[in-house]
Amino acid sequence: MHGRVVDVGCGNGKFIQRLRQDRPDLALLGLDIAPGILAGVPGPVAVAEATRLPLVTEGVDAALALHMLYHVPDIPRTVRELSRVVARDGLVIASTNSDRDKAALDDLWQRAAGDVLGTGRGPARISLSARFSLEKAPAFLGEEFGRVETIELPGTITVHDPEPVIAYMASYRAWADQHDVPFDATIERARTILVDHIARHRAFEVTCLGGILVCRR
């Protein structure tokens, strides 16, 4: 990666700040649709929609779309816009999670919800990243780029206390309410299952799987 780089959906600027430290040779621009989140991001930054980037055609050497394409309403249109602004010999780097990411948490939730509902297993939770998962992303990106390389980034989280897992599951509340799953009762059942699992196995392991996709024409 070289030259002019735009981080589309840069959020709080975590990646931009890292690049400024590691690659001072790059000319970086951060874009995000939310003005407030850009307040603490080192400039230059600008407010912009991912489907209408304020950049000339082939105006940058690389574009980053890190954990943001599953947020946009129109994924194909956004991919076309990324393709438009990147030079012919440039690249787009996207990142997302696998459909298998943190499967142990989904299994725990379904088991706990099933116990509460008396159905054996509760309804499967659909993660936000499922719209543009590591498995689905190559098809979207392949519409504009001739070469799409997927690099998997696996990892494991090991916990010895149920509370970090329970705290993470707090983000499931809105989904649970939409699917008539009693949230508080399910959380308490999940805590009981976790306590028992950790007592027997001394830990609870969560396998994570994300990745990056490097796109060239």
C-alpha positions as CSV (number, residue, x, y, z in Angstrom):
1,M,0.0,0.0,0.0
2,H,1.3,3.4,-0.9
3,G,0.4,7.0,-1.7
4,R,-3.1,8.3,-1.1
5,V,-5.3,6.2,1.2
6,V,-8.9,6.8,2.3
7,D,-10.4,5.1,5.3
8,V,-14.2,4.9,4.5
9,G,-16.2,4.6,7.7
10,C,-13.2,5.4,9.8
11,G,-15.3,5.8,13.0
12,N,-13.1,6.9,15.9
13,G,-10.0,6.8,13.8
14,K,-8.4,3.8,15.4
15,F,-6.9,2.5,12.1
16,I,-5.9,6.0,10.9
17,Q,-4.0,6.7,14.1
18,R,-2.2,3.3,13.8
19,L,-1.3,4.0,10.2
20,R,0.0,7.5,11.0
21,Q,2.4,5.9,13.4
22,D,3.5,3.0,11.3
23,R,3.3,4.5,7.8
24,P,4.1,8.2,8.0
25,D,4.7,8.1,4.2
26,L,1.0,7.7,3.5
27,A,-1.4,10.6,2.7
28,L,-4.4,9.6,4.8
29,L,-8.0,10.8,4.7
30,G,-10.7,9.6,7.1
31,L,-14.4,9.7,6.1
32,D,-17.4,8.8,8.1
33,I,-21.2,9.6,8.0
34,A,-21.3,10.6,11.7
35,P,-19.9,14.1,12.3
36,G,-19.7,13.6,16.1
37,I,-17.4,10.6,16.0
38,L,-14.9,12.5,13.8
39,A,-14.3,15.1,16.5
40,G,-11.3,13.3,18.0
41,V,-9.8,11.9,14.8
42,P,-6.6,13.6,13.6
43,G,-7.3,15.3,10.3
44,P,-7.8,15.5,7.5
45,V,-11.2,14.0,7.9
46,A,-14.6,14.7,6.3
47,V,-18.3,13.8,6.7
48,A,-19.4,11.6,3.7
49,E,-21.8,8.9,2.7
50,A,-20.1,5.7,1.5
51,T,-22.3,5.6,-1.6
52,R,-21.3,9.1,-2.6
53,L,-17.7,9.7,-1.7
54,P,-16.4,13.2,-2.2
55,L,-13.4,12.0,-4.3
56,V,-12.5,12.2,-7.9
57,T,-12.5,9.0,-10.0
58,E,-9.3,7.1,-9.5
59,G,-8.3,9.7,-7.0
60,V,-6.7,7.4,-4.3
61,D,-4.2,4.6,-4.4
62,A,-6.0,2.5,-1.8
63,A,-9.3,2.5,0.1
64,L,-10.0,0.9,3.5
65,A,-13.5,-0.4,4.3
66,L,-12.9,-2.0,7.7
67,H,-15.8,-3.6,9.5
68,M,-18.2,-1.2,7.8
69,L,-19.7,-2.7,4.7
70,Y,-22.3,-4.7,6.7
71,H,-23.6,-1.4,8.1
72,V,-24.4,0.3,4.8
73,P,-27.9,0.0,3.4
74,D,-26.7,-0.7,-0.2
75,I,-23.6,-2.9,-0.3
76,P,-23.3,-3.3,-4.1
77,R,-23.5,0.4,-4.6
78,T,-20.9,1.1,-1.9
79,V,-18.6,-1.5,-3.5
80,R,-19.0,0.3,-6.9
81,E,-18.1,3.6,-5.3
82,L,-15.0,2.1,-3.7
83,S,-14.0,0.8,-7.1
84,R,-14.6,4.2,-8.7
85,V,-12.3,6.2,-6.4
86,V,-9.4,3.7,-6.5
87,A,-6.7,3.9,-9.2
88,R,-6.6,1.2,-11.7
89,D,-3.5,-0.3,-10.1
90,G,-4.7,0.4,-6.6
91,L,-6.4,-1.8,-4.0
92,V,-9.4,-2.0,-1.7
93,I,-9.0,-3.7,1.7
94,A,-12.2,-4.7,3.5
95,S,-12.6,-6.6,6.7
96,T,-15.5,-8.5,8.4
97,N,-16.4,-11.5,10.5
98,S,-17.1,-15.0,9.5
99,D,-20.5,-16.6,9.9
100,R,-18.7,-19.0,12.3
101,D,-17.3,-16.2,14.4
102,K,-18.0,-16.7,18.2
103,A,-20.2,-19.7,17.4
104,A,-19.9,-20.8,21.1
105,L,-21.8,-17.6,22.2
106,D,-24.6,-18.3,19.8
107,D,-24.8,-21.9,20.9
108,L,-24.9,-20.7,24.6
109,W,-27.6,-18.2,23.8
110,Q,-29.8,-20.7,21.9
111,R,-29.4,-23.3,24.7
112,A,-30.3,-20.8,27.4
113,A,-33.2,-19.4,25.5
114,G,-34.5,-22.9,24.7
115,D,-34.4,-23.9,28.3
116,V,-36.4,-20.7,29.2
117,L,-38.9,-21.2,26.4
118,G,-39.1,-25.0,26.9
119,T,-38.3,-25.5,23.2
120,G,-35.0,-27.4,23.4
121,R,-33.1,-24.6,21.5
122,G,-34.1,-21.0,21.1
123,P,-34.2,-19.0,17.9
124,A,-30.8,-18.5,16.2
125,R,-29.5,-14.9,16.5
126,I,-28.5,-13.3,13.2
127,S,-25.4,-11.1,13.6
128,L,-25.1,-7.7,12.0
129,S,-22.1,-8.8,10.0
130,A,-24.0,-11.7,8.4
131,R,-25.0,-9.3,5.6
132,F,-21.4,-9.1,4.5
133,S,-19.7,-12.0,6.2
134,L,-16.3,-13.4,5.3
135,E,-18.1,-16.1,3.3
136,K,-20.5,-13.7,1.4
137,A,-18.0,-10.8,0.9
138,P,-16.1,-12.3,-2.1
139,A,-19.3,-12.4,-4.2
140,F,-20.0,-8.7,-3.5
141,L,-16.5,-7.6,-4.1
142,G,-16.0,-9.9,-7.1
143,E,-18.6,-7.8,-9.0
144,E,-16.0,-5.0,-9.3
145,F,-12.6,-6.6,-8.7
146,G,-11.0,-9.4,-10.7
147,R,-8.9,-10.6,-7.8
148,V,-10.2,-10.9,-4.3
149,E,-7.9,-12.6,-1.7
150,T,-9.4,-13.7,1.6
151,I,-7.0,-13.8,4.6
152,E,-8.5,-15.4,7.6
153,L,-7.6,-14.2,11.1
154,P,-8.6,-16.8,13.7
155,G,-8.3,-16.4,17.4
156,T,-9.5,-17.8,20.7
157,I,-10.9,-16.0,23.8
158,T,-10.6,-18.0,27.1
159,V,-12.6,-16.8,30.0
160,H,-12.6,-18.0,33.6
161,D,-15.4,-15.8,34.9
162,P,-18.9,-15.8,33.3
163,E,-19.4,-12.0,33.8
164,P,-17.5,-10.8,30.7
165,V,-19.6,-13.2,28.5
166,I,-22.8,-12.0,30.2
167,A,-21.8,-8.4,29.7
168,Y,-21.2,-9.1,26.0
169,M,-24.7,-10.7,25.7
170,A,-26.3,-7.5,27.0
171,S,-26.1,-6.4,23.4
172,Y,-28.6,-9.1,22.5
173,R,-31.5,-7.4,24.3
174,A,-33.1,-5.6,21.3
175,W,-32.9,-8.8,19.2
176,A,-34.4,-10.8,22.0
177,D,-37.3,-8.4,22.4
178,Q,-38.0,-8.5,18.7
179,H,-38.2,-12.3,18.8
180,D,-40.2,-12.7,22.1
181,V,-37.3,-14.2,24.0
182,P,-37.4,-13.3,27.7
183,F,-34.1,-11.5,27.9
184,D,-33.5,-11.4,31.7
185,A,-34.5,-15.0,32.3
186,T,-32.3,-16.1,29.3
187,I,-29.3,-14.2,30.6
188,E,-29.7,-15.8,34.1
189,R,-30.0,-19.2,32.5
190,A,-26.9,-18.5,30.4
191,R,-25.0,-17.5,33.6
192,T,-25.9,-20.7,35.3
193,I,-24.8,-22.8,32.3
194,L,-21.5,-20.9,32.2
195,V,-20.8,-21.3,35.9
196,D,-21.4,-25.0,35.5
197,H,-19.2,-25.2,32.4
198,I,-16.3,-23.3,34.0
199,A,-16.5,-25.4,37.1
200,R,-16.2,-28.6,35.1
201,H,-13.7,-27.4,32.4
202,R,-11.9,-24.6,34.3
203,A,-12.6,-22.2,31.4
204,F,-15.0,-21.3,28.6
205,E,-13.5,-20.9,25.2
206,V,-14.8,-18.8,22.3
207,T,-13.4,-19.3,18.9
208,C,-13.2,-16.1,16.9
209,L,-12.9,-15.8,13.1
210,G,-12.6,-12.6,11.2
211,G,-10.6,-11.7,8.2
212,I,-9.5,-9.2,5.5
213,L,-10.2,-9.2,1.8
214,V,-7.6,-7.6,-0.5
215,C,-9.2,-6.6,-3.8
216,R,-7.4,-5.7,-7.0
217,R,-8.7,-5.3,-10.6
